[in-house]
Amino acid sequence: MESLLQKEVPKHFGENEGQMGLVGTVIGVMVVAIIVFAAVIPTVVNSISSAGLTGTNKTLADLVPLFIILGILVIIIGAMVVRFAT
């Protein structure tokens, strides 16, 4: 009796592998974008505005959402380069 681990995988099993990788990557990017732009950025902006900062501290704190967005973009671009470079 042949076990499940010894069965041969059908040849058509990996034919659309690249397409599913692209779809999965796009869906992942959309989920991250929705979470960042709908939850993280408004929360950070609200927290900074209600903190009562003035002067240089406020100027630096106002840059935090920009750095969050730039960080997310770098992560997305890095993931796509690694995913599609091979």
HUUR-V434056 format. One record per residue. N is the residue number from 0. RES is the residue in three letters. PSI is psi as a letter, one per 40 degrees, with the letter a starting at -180 (* if undefined). Layout:
n=[N & N]
res=[RES & RES]
psi=[PSI & PSI]
This chain:
n=[0 & 1 & 2 & 3 & 4 & 5 & 6 & 7 & 8 & 9 & 10 & 11 & 12 & 13 & 14 & 15 & 16 & 17 & 18 & 19 & 20 & 21 & 22 & 23 & 24 & 25 & 26 & 27 & 28 & 29 & 30 & 31 & 32 & 33 & 34 & 35 & 36 & 37 & 38 & 39 & 40 & 41 & 42 & 43 & 44 & 45 & 46 & 47 & 48 & 49 & 50 & 51 & 52 & 53 & 54 & 55 & 56 & 57 & 58 & 59 & 60 & 61 & 62 & 63 & 64 & 65 & 66 & 67 & 68 & 69 & 70 & 71 & 72 & 73 & 74 & 75 & 76 & 77 & 78 & 79 & 80 & 81 & 82 & 83 & 84 & 85]
res=[MET & GLU & SER & LEU & LEU & GLN & LYS & GLU & VAL & PRO & LYS & HIS & PHE & GLY & GLU & ASN & GLU & GLY & GLN & MET & GLY & LEU & VAL & GLY & THR & VAL & ILE & GLY & VAL & MET & VAL & VAL & ALA & ILE & ILE & VAL & PHE & ALA & ALA & VAL & ILE & PRO & THR & VAL & VAL & ASN & SER & ILE & SER & SER & ALA & GLY & LEU & THR & GLY & THR & ASN & LYS & THR & LEU & ALA & ASP & LEU & VAL & PRO & LEU & PHE & ILE & ILE & LEU & GLY & ILE & LEU & VAL & ILE & ILE & ILE & GLY & ALA & MET & VAL & VAL & ARG & PHE & ALA & THR]
psi=[h & h & i & d & d & e & i & h & h & i & d & e & d & e & d & f & d & d & d & d & d & d & d & d & d & d & d & d & d & d & d & d & d & d & d & d & d & d & d & d & d & d & d & d & d & d & d & d & d & e & e & f & i & i & b & d & d & d & d & d & d & e & e & d & d & d & d & d & d & d & d & d & d & d & d & d & d & d & d & d & d & d & d & e & d & *]
